[in-house]
């Protein structure tokens, strides 16, 4: 098998929970291996969603995930680097927040400006 990952994964075999946008509650899963870019997850069921939230320790560690591959009840996910709204986008014209790892930027019309108060 050809290794295509950018980083080596660490085996952890740790219980976690999945949350899906419109489905209430959380669902059990097992994180088999993980690195800074993604993880391999096993569940007792097939995951149909393309994106979901993975949480550890009662939501103290939360990862926004996108499914990269599926094989039965196993799936590989990549971690998203920005917050995603579980609701459809709002077309009200109100300023939208864009979250970065190093700072928060606020959109005012078509111009992005740094919000140093955050």
C-alpha positions, 0 to 999 in steps of 0.5 A: 500500500502506498502511503499518501498522507502528508504526516504520519498518524499516531494510533490512539484508539480513543472513544469520541462523539460525532455531531451532525448539523441537523441531527440532535444529540451525539453519536459514538465513534472510535478514533483509531489514529490521528495527526494534525491534519486528520484522523481515521474513525470507526463507527458502528454504522455507515456515516452518510454526512460529508461534514460533522463535528468530532469531540473528545472529553465532553466537547473540550476538544472539538474538530470540524471534519470533512470526510475524505474516504469511506470503507464500510464503517471506517472513514478518513477525515481531514480537519477543517481550519475554520468554523462552519455554521451548521445553519444555511448562510444568512443573506441579510447583508450583516457583517460576517465573521471569518475565523483565522488561527492567528487573528479574527477578521471582520468583514465590513461590506467588501473590505476586511479589517482587523478587529483588534478588540477580539 
